Amino acid sequence: MSLARRATPADAEELVRLRKVMLDACKGPDPDVSWQPTTVEILRKRLADPDGDLAAFVVDRPGGGGPGACAVGTIEHRLGSPGNPTGTSGYVFSVATHPDQRRLGHSRACMEALLDWFRERGVVRIDLSASADAEQLYASLGFARSPDPAMRLTLEAL
């Protein structure tokens, strides 16, 4: 059985490396790594706040070498709605497993720890985007497809 632990600021570089593994698996290899140093610094700061609205859980590779799998989530605050009067919701992203660590239950352990973290904070609605490969895992944890269509706008930086 895989044991997940809460990630610390010292894990930030490995979490970003795993994020790149996930992004490359979903979208195809991208040589652009210019975003990584900024992401590492932001992640270090956010992981340093134990009461913050972001948490990551990892399963370490056997014998050392840092995290082999992770799940990262954040708590978002919106206006309330039917079924979610507080408007608090969770969003899961960067669920990633290094290729040589797959099919060992690591992602499940990370997700279960992250879901417990959400529960402890009173979050009742949790969203994520699932790849076809991961959909079975998420369904086994109780996630279901949502009818809500998603749209995105990318603003130019000032």
BAGU-318238 format. One record per residue: residue in three letters; x, y, z of N, C-alpha, C, O in turn. Coordinates in pm, whole numbers, plus 50000, padded with zeros to 5 digits. Layout:
N
ALAXYZXYZXYZXYZ/...
// end
This chain:
158
MET500844988250000500005000050000500895012550000501875013250074/SER500545022049918501295034449908500915043850022499745044850058/LEU501905050450078501655060150184501925074150131503035077350088/ALA500895082450134501045096250089501405104950208500975102450321/ARG502185115150181502515125150282502255138950224502225140750102/ARG502065148650312501865162350267503185167750214504225166250278/ALA503145173850098504345179550037504805191750115503995198850176/THR506095194050112506715205550178507335214550072507425210749956/PRO507775226450111508455235150014509655228449947509985231549833/ALA510315219350017511465212349959511055203349841511915199449762/ASP509785200049830509285191549720508925199449595508585193449493/ALA508985212649601508465220849491509075217349356508345216149257/GLU510385215749349511015212649219510515199549163510235198549043/GLU510395189349248509905176349200508435177049160508035170349066/LEU507635184949230506235186549191506125193149054505265189348974/VAL506965202749027506945209248895507455199548789506945199448677/ARG508455191548822508945181448727507815171548694507625167948578/LEU507075167148796505955158048773504845164848693504185158448611/ARG504645177748716503645185148636504015184748489503155182948404/LYS505295186448459505765185948319505515171948261505115170748145/VAL505755161548339505465147848295503995146648257503655140948153/MET503105152048344501675151348319501285159248195500545154348110/LEU501795171648184501455179948069501925173647939501195173747840/ASP503135168247939503655161747818502815149547780502605146847662/ALA502345142147882501515130347854500155134347796499605127247711/CYS499625145747841498305150047795498355157447662497485155547577/LYS499365165747644499405174747528500525171747430500605178047325/GLY501395162347462502565159647380503755167247433503605177547499/PRO504955162247405506175168547456506305183147413506055186547297/ASP506685191547507506895205747481508255209447539508465208047659/PRO509175214147455510515217347506510565229947593511585232547657/ASP509485237747597509475250247674509425247147823508435241747873/VAL510485250447893510535248948039510735262448107511065263048225/SER510545273248031510785286648085509855290048202510195298548284/TRP508715283648211507735286148317508125279548449507595283248554/GLN509025269948446509295261948564509915269548682509445267648794/PRO510945277848664511515284748781510495293448856510475293448979/THR509665300648783508635308948847507645300148922507245303349034/THR507255289248861506295280148922506875273949049506165272549149/VAL508135270249046508775264549165508745274549281508405270849393/GLU509085287049254509105297149361507725299749418507555300749540/ILE506725300849332505345302949379504885290949462504285292649568/LEU505175279049413504775266849483505455265849619504815261949717/ARG506735269149626507435268849756506735277649858506515273549972/LYS506375289749817505705299049908504355293649951503995294450069/ARG503605288249858502255283549891502295270949978501445269150065/LEU503265262249954503375250250036503865253350178503655245350269/ALA504495264750196505005268550329503895272750424504115273550545/ASP502715275450372501595279950455500705267950487499905263850403/PRO500825262350608500045250350641498545252850645497755243450636/ASP498135265450660496715268850664496235275050534495115280050527/GLY497075274850431496745281050303495695273250226495185263050272/ASP495385278350108494325272250026494865262949919494145259349826/LEU496135258949930496725249349837497425238549916498115241450015/ALA497255226149872497965214949935498365205049827497695203649724/ALA499455198249853499925187649764500275175649850500785176949961/PHE499985164049796500335151549863501165143249766500895142949646/VAL502175136549821503095128949738503285114949795503075112549914/VAL503705105949707504205092849747505655092749700505935094749582/ASP506555090249793507975090049760508345077149688507765066549710/ARG509335078449601509865066749531510565057749633511235062649724/PRO510425044749618511115035649710512625037849701513165039349591/GLY513285038149815514735039749815515215053949798516415056149781/GLY514325063549800514725077649785514485082849646513845076249564/GLY514995094449619514815100449487513625109749480513295114649372/GLY512985112449593511895122149593510575116249549510445104149531/PRO509575125049533508235120549497508185113549361508775118149263/GLY507455102449359507205095549233505805097949183505485094649069/ALA504955103749269503575106849232503095118349319503595120549430/CYS502105125549267501575136849343500135139849302499665135749196/ALA499455147049390498155152949361498145166549429498475167649547/VAL497775176749354497765190449406496345195849393495665193349293/GLY495915203049494494575208849489494535222349557495425225949635/THR493505229649526493325242849585491865244749623490965238549566/ILE491655253349721490305256849763489975270449703490755279849713/GLU488815271249639488355283649577487115288549652486315280649702/HIS486985301649657485865307749728485035315749628485515325349568/ARG483795311549613482855318049521481575321049598481475318149717/LEU480625326849531479315328749593478625315349607478845306249527/GLY477795314149710477055301849733476045299049623475715307649542/SER475575286649623474585282249526473835270349585474245265049689/PRO472755265949521472065254049572473035242149577473765239649481/GLY473045235149687473945223849703475325227849755476105219249795/ASN475615240749754476905245549803476725259649858477235269249800/PRO476005261049968475655274350018476865283050056476775295250050/THR477975276950095479155285050132479935289750010480725299150019/GLY479715283249896480465286949775481885281949774482655285049683/THR482265274149874483625268849880483705256349793482885247249805/SER484685256049707484865244349622486335240949610487205249349633/GLY486585228649576487955224049557488225221649411487325218449333/TYR489475223249373489885220049237491165211749245492135215749310/VAL491155200349180492295191249177493015193049044492395193248938/PHE494335194349052495155195348930496515189148957496865186549072/SER497255186848854498605181148867498615167848940499435165749030/VAL497715159048904497805145248951498725138348851498375136648734/ALA499895134548898500905129348807501695118248873501955118448994/THR502085108648793502925097748840504045095848738503805095448618/HIS505255094648789506385092148700506135078748631505625069448694/PRO506475077548502506175065248427506645052348495505945042248487/ASP507785052448561508255039948623507595037048758507925027048822/GLN506665045648800505965043748927504465041248907503715040649005/ARG504025039748783502595038248754502085024348788502835014648792/ARG500775023648813500045011348843500465005148976500394992948994/LEU500905013649069501305008949202500395014649311500625012149429/GLY499365022149273498435027949369498865041349424498225046649516/HIS499925047149369500445059849421499465071449399499225079249491/SER498905072549278497965083549252496725082349339496205092349388/ARG496255070249357495085068149444495405072849586494595079749647/ALA496565069149639496935073249775497035088449785496585094349883/CYS497615094849684497705109549685496315115849678496035125449750/MET495455110549592494105115949580493305113949708492595123149750/GLU493405102449770492665100149894493115109850003492285114950079/ALA494415112350012494925121950111494425136050080494055143450170/LEU494415139649952493925152949912492425154249941491985164749988/LEU491655143949913490215144449942489975145650093489045152650135/ASP490785139050174490665140650320490955155050360490285160550447/TRP491975161150298492315175150326491125184250294490805193250371/PHE490475181950179489285189850144488185187750249487575197450295/ARG487915175250286486875172250386487145179550517486235185450576/GLU488395179250562488765185850688488475200850684488285207050789/ARG488445206650567488205221050551486775224150510486465235650477/GLY485895214150512484485216350485484135218050339483045222850307/VAL485015214350249484745215550105483835204050064484135192350090/VAL482705207349999481745197049960481695194749809481165184549764/ARG482225203849731482215202449585483655203149535484375212749565/ILE484065192949459485425192249408485375189249259484685179949216/ASP486095197049183486155195449038487555191448995488535194049065/LEU487645185348879488915182348815488665179848667487535177648625/SER489725180248591489685176348450490415163048441491525161548491/ALA489775153348377490335139848372490765135948232490045138248135/SER491935130148223492345123848097491595110548086491095105348186/ALA491535105247967490855092347947491525081548031490855072748085/ASP492855082048043493575071948119493255072448268493295062148335/ALA492945084248320492725085848464491255085348503490945084848622/GLU490365085348407488945086248439488465074748527487625076948615/GLN488965062948508488545051448590488925053548737488135050448826/LEU490125058748763490535061448901489585071448965489095069149075/TYR489305082448896488445092848953487035087748975486405091049076/ALA486525079948882485175074248898485135065149021484145065049094/SER486195057549045486225048549161486275056349293485925050949398/LEU486695068849286486725077549405485415085449421485265092949517/GLY484475083749327483165090249337482945101849242481865107749243/PHE483935105549162483745116449066482845111848952482865100148913/ALA482075121148897481195118348783481325129748684481635141148721/ARG481085126648559481115137148455480075147748488478985144648535/SER480435160248462479555171548488479005176748356479715176748255/PRO477745181248355477195186648231477655201048203477365206448097/ASP478365207148299478775221048282479825222448173480885216248180/PRO479545230448074480565233047972481595242748027481265251848103/ALA482815240747989483885249748034484335258547918484365254247802/MET484675270647950485225280047851486415286947915486545287048037/ARG487305292647833488485299147887488815311547805488635311847683/LEU489305321647875489815333747814491215335947870491395335347992/THR492175338347787493535341547831493775356347804493775360747690/LEU493985363847912494235378247899495715380847876496565373547926/GLU495995391047802497375395147781497885401747908497155409247973/ALA499125399147945499715405348063499925420248038500175424547925/LEU499805428048143500025442448132501475445748121501835457548110/
// end
